[in-house]
Amino acid sequence: MLYWFFRHMDVNLFQYITVRAGFAFFIAFVLTIYLMPLFITWAKSKKASQPINKFAPKTHLKKSDTPTMGGVIFVFSTVIATLLSANLSNPYTVGALFTLISFCALGFGDDFGKIVSKNNLHGLSARAKFALQMLLGLGIGSFLLYYIGFDSSFYVPFVKFAIFDMGWGALIFWAVVIVAASNAVNLTDGLDGLATVPSIFALFSLGVIVYVTGNAVLSSYLLWPKIIGVGEVAVVAAALSGALIGFLWYNCNPAEVFMGDSGSLAVGAFLGYMAILGKSEILLILIGLIFVIETVSVIAQVGSYKLRGKRIFLMAPIHHHFEMKQWAENKIIVRFWIIAFIANLVALITLKIR
């Protein structure tokens, strides 16, 4: 909206992606800071609190009255900031908005089911959730591949050129990337702020990558794939980063609100979407290292128990393992943040090593 307004006013400053990204960041931040207390008050009055899993550490019982579904607010703020700041004629922006809204809606359905039943296990079934995620992922992949005609080449870090063209197989691969990232962030969202800060770090890294990908000069200098138009999604990434920082104001320990599946599924799916646009699907493993560690810990725990009848960790995901070892919650959270920061720093360094 503002993009077109200033364009017709012959104000060139607002045509720059970096300027609009800054506007989007602050709009989303202010909106979230303003709306979140209103949401928390409303959620408490409606008893829309987070049901605690009976298998979770006993220290989590004190969080049973904490409102959930905060993701609805920061996704809403992100969408408003994007509508005001981004170029809405850009198809990649449209895809970004669809990714955020659709996965937020899916998460909302899961959160609502848990709240109504007052049971953490009574939301959408695992099969239903996965099926819907794959359906959305395939829809987003189809939009990229068949509507936009997005490059289906496969790239890996440190290599200047594409390894091969995935063809129609890109549709499946992209859907898996989006769904895997969505579930990985969801699994990590178990402690106050644990998923929020690594998500902000990942958004910054991927924002830089898509900006470089869409910039002819920078992509040529860094020997990075050049894809016209994808840089606009950096505006959406900046908006979501601002919204998440606003959310963190209320989500830091002790949390006044949780993001819920409505937030974690949306954030994860958007990270996967950005990795696809920036040809960084493999690099996403490093960018989202904390999410990967959390997911692998669950897979390893379940696999070990089914195959050997023994557990590897005291409890999975791995942050619960450290809770069972009597680590203070703040210590777990901050140490995971440090790992995420270092991993993203290394990921950005790899941009030049090709």
FENQUIDA-V653857 format. One record per backbone hydrogen bond with DSSP energy under -0.5 kcal/mol. CO is the residue of the C=O (numbers start at 0). NH is the residue of the N-H. E is the energy in kcal/mol with one decimal. If there is no record, write none. Layout:
BEGIN
co = {CO:CO}
nh = {NH:NH}
e = {E:E}
END
This chain:
BEGIN
co = {0:1:2:3:4:5:6:9:10:11:12:15:16:17:18:19:20:21:22:23:24:25:26:27:28:29:30:31:32:33:34:35:36:37:38:39:40:41:42:43:46:47:48:52:56:57:58:59:60:62:65:66:68:69:69:70:71:72:73:74:75:76:77:78:79:80:81:83:85:86:88:89:89:90:91:92:93:94:95:96:97:98:99:100:101:102:103:104:105:106:106:107:108:109:110:111:112:113:113:118:124:125:126:127:128:129:130:131:132:133:134:135:136:137:138:139:140:141:141:142:142:143:143:151:152:153:153:155:163:163:165:166:167:167:168:169:170:171:172:173:174:175:176:177:178:179:180:181:182:183:184:187:187:190:190:192:193:194:195:196:197:198:199:200:201:202:203:204:205:206:207:208:209:210:211:212:213:214:215:216:217:218:219:224:226:228:229:230:231:231:232:233:234:235:236:237:238:239:240:241:242:243:244:246:246:247:249:249:255:257:258:258:259:259:260:260:262:263:264:265:266:267:268:269:270:271:272:273:274:275:279:281:282:282:283:285:287:288:289:290:291:292:293:294:295:296:297:298:299:300:301:302:303:303:303:304:314:316:316:317:318:319:320:321:322:327:328:329:330:331:332:333:334:335:336:337:338:339:340:341:342:343:344:345:347:348:348:351}
nh = {4:5:6:7:8:10:9:11:13:14:15:19:20:21:22:23:24:25:26:27:28:29:30:31:32:33:34:35:36:37:38:39:40:41:42:43:44:45:47:46:48:67:50:55:59:60:61:62:63:65:49:257:71:72:73:74:75:76:77:78:79:80:81:82:83:84:85:1:87:89:90:92:93:94:95:96:97:98:99:100:101:102:103:104:105:106:107:108:109:110:261:111:112:113:114:115:116:117:118:121:128:129:130:131:132:133:134:135:136:137:138:139:140:141:142:143:144:145:146:146:147:148:149:165:154:162:163:158:153:165:168:169:170:171:172:173:174:175:176:177:178:179:180:181:182:183:184:185:186:187:188:189:190:193:194:196:197:198:199:200:201:202:203:204:205:206:207:208:209:210:211:212:213:214:214:226:215:218:219:220:221:223:222:226:229:231:232:233:234:235:236:237:238:239:240:241:242:243:244:245:246:247:248:249:250:251:255:256:66:69:70:262:262:263:264:265:266:267:268:269:270:271:272:273:274:275:276:277:279:278:283:284:285:286:287:288:291:292:293:294:295:296:297:298:299:300:301:302:303:304:305:306:307:308:309:308:320:319:320:321:322:323:324:326:325:331:332:333:334:335:336:337:338:339:340:341:342:343:344:345:346:347:348:349:350:351:352:353}
e = {-2.3:-2.7:-1.4:-2.2:-1.1:-3.1:-1.1:-0.8:-0.7:-2.1:-1.3:-2.1:-2.6:-1.7:-2.1:-2.7:-2.3:-2.0:-2.6:-2.4:-2.3:-2.6:-2.4:-2.3:-2.6:-2.1:-3.0:-2.5:-0.6:-0.6:-2.4:-2.9:-2.3:-2.2:-3.3:-2.3:-1.8:-1.6:-3.1:-0.8:-1.7:-1.9:-0.6:-1.7:-2.2:-1.8:-0.6:-1.9:-1.6:-1.9:-2.9:-2.4:-1.5:-0.7:-1.7:-2.4:-2.0:-2.6:-1.8:-2.4:-2.4:-2.5:-2.3:-2.7:-1.8:-1.9:-2.9:-2.1:-1.0:-1.5:-0.5:-0.7:-1.6:-2.3:-1.9:-2.4:-2.4:-2.4:-2.3:-2.7:-2.7:-1.9:-1.8:-2.3:-2.0:-2.4:-2.5:-2.0:-1.6:-3.0:-0.6:-3.0:-1.7:-1.7:-2.4:-2.5:-2.0:-1.2:-1.3:-1.6:-2.9:-2.4:-2.6:-2.4:-2.5:-2.7:-2.2:-2.4:-2.9:-2.9:-1.9:-2.6:-2.5:-2.6:-2.1:-2.1:-2.9:-2.7:-1.0:-0.7:-2.1:-0.8:-3.2:-2.3:-0.5:-3.3:-0.8:-1.3:-3.0:-0.6:-1.8:-1.6:-1.3:-0.6:-2.4:-3.1:-1.6:-2.3:-2.3:-2.4:-2.5:-2.9:-2.4:-2.2:-2.5:-2.2:-2.0:-1.6:-2.3:-1.4:-1.3:-2.7:-0.6:-1.8:-0.5:-1.5:-0.6:-1.4:-1.8:-2.4:-2.4:-2.5:-2.1:-2.3:-2.8:-2.3:-2.2:-2.1:-2.8:-1.9:-2.4:-2.6:-1.9:-0.5:-1.1:-2.4:-0.6:-2.6:-1.5:-2.3:-2.6:-3.0:-0.6:-0.6:-1.3:-1.3:-1.8:-1.7:-1.6:-0.6:-2.3:-2.2:-2.1:-2.6:-2.3:-2.4:-2.4:-2.5:-2.2:-2.1:-2.3:-2.6:-1.1:-1.6:-1.4:-1.9:-3.4:-0.8:-0.6:-2.8:-1.9:-0.7:-1.0:-2.5:-2.0:-0.5:-2.7:-2.4:-2.2:-2.2:-2.2:-2.1:-2.3:-2.5:-2.2:-1.8:-2.1:-2.2:-3.4:-1.4:-1.6:-1.6:-1.0:-2.5:-2.9:-1.5:-2.2:-2.9:-2.4:-2.1:-3.0:-2.1:-1.4:-2.4:-3.0:-2.0:-2.6:-2.7:-2.6:-2.1:-2.2:-2.3:-2.9:-0.8:-1.1:-0.7:-0.5:-1.8:-0.8:-1.6:-1.4:-2.4:-1.0:-2.4:-1.8:-2.0:-2.5:-2.6:-2.1:-2.1:-2.2:-2.3:-2.0:-2.3:-2.6:-2.4:-2.5:-2.1:-2.1:-2.4:-2.1:-2.2:-1.8:-1.5:-1.2:-1.4:-0.6:-1.3}
END
